[in-house]
Amino acid sequence: MLKSELIERIAAENPLLYQRDVEIIVNTILGTITAALARGDRAELRDFGVFAVKKREARTGRNPRNGAEVPVSEKAVPTFKTSRDMHRRLNPNES
């Protein structure tokens, strides 16, 4: 689902809200999560999951074209872990 499709669906399910207001709300939520991750904080949405940032250490990689060693710098990588409730919804046959 694209962000525009999410906005359209929320606006359709809430006829009292204008689509432009729904767009502002969705952008504010996503912007707040992004800002928290940029600060190094976690963003937890109950019954959905947790957004976090992990650091990937510097390492030596290889150039796939010629096999030469290449230094790869340290990186911050965003991660997402689903909640138990979301995991159960996606995998109803697991116990």
C-alpha positions in Angstrom: 0.0 0.0 0.0 1.3 3.4 -0.9 1.0 6.4 1.3 -1.5 8.0 -1.0 -3.6 4.9 -0.9 -3.5 4.9 2.9 -4.6 8.5 2.9 -7.5 7.8 0.6 -8.6 4.8 2.6 -8.6 6.7 5.9 -10.5 9.6 4.3 -13.1 7.2 2.9 -13.6 5.5 6.3 -13.8 8.9 8.1 -16.2 11.0 6.1 -16.0 13.9 8.6 -12.3 14.4 7.7 -11.2 16.1 4.6 -8.5 14.3 2.6 -6.1 17.2 3.0 -6.5 16.9 6.8 -5.9 13.2 6.7 -2.8 13.8 4.6 -1.5 16.3 7.2 -2.1 13.7 10.0 -0.4 10.9 8.2 2.6 13.1 7.3 2.8 14.3 10.9 2.9 10.7 12.3 5.5 9.6 9.8 7.6 12.7 10.4 7.5 12.2 14.1 8.6 8.6 13.8 11.4 9.7 11.4 12.5 12.4 13.8 12.6 10.0 16.7 14.8 7.5 14.7 17.1 10.4 13.6 17.6 11.2 17.3 18.4 7.5 18.0 15.1 6.9 19.9 12.7 4.0 19.4 9.1 4.5 18.1 6.7 1.9 19.5 3.2 1.6 18.2 1.2 -0.8 20.4 -0.2 -3.8 18.6 1.7 -2.9 15.5 5.5 -2.9 16.2 8.7 -1.1 17.1 10.8 1.1 14.8 14.4 1.4 16.0 17.9 2.2 14.7 20.8 -0.2 14.9 24.4 0.7 14.2 26.2 -1.4 11.6 30.0 -1.4 12.4 32.6 -0.4 9.8 34.0 -3.4 7.9 35.9 -4.4 4.8 33.7 -5.3 1.8 34.5 -6.5 -1.6 33.8 -4.9 -5.0 31.7 -7.4 -6.9 33.1 -6.5 -10.3 36.8 -7.1 -9.5 36.9 -8.6 -6.0 39.0 -5.7 -4.6 38.7 -5.0 -0.9 36.7 -1.8 -0.2 36.3 -0.1 3.2 32.7 0.3 4.2 32.0 2.9 6.9 29.8 2.6 9.9 26.1 3.1 9.2 22.8 3.6 11.1 20.2 1.1 9.8 16.5 1.4 10.5 14.8 -1.7 11.8 11.2 -2.8 12.4 10.0 -5.6 14.6 6.4 -6.6 14.6 4.4 -6.9 17.8 3.2 -10.3 19.0 -0.4 -9.4 18.1 0.7 -8.4 14.5 2.8 -11.6 14.3 -0.3 -13.7 15.3 -2.5 -11.9 12.8 0.0 -12.6 10.0 0.6 -16.2 11.1 -2.7 -17.5 12.5 -1.8 -21.2 12.2 1.3 -21.0 14.4 0.8 -21.7 18.1 
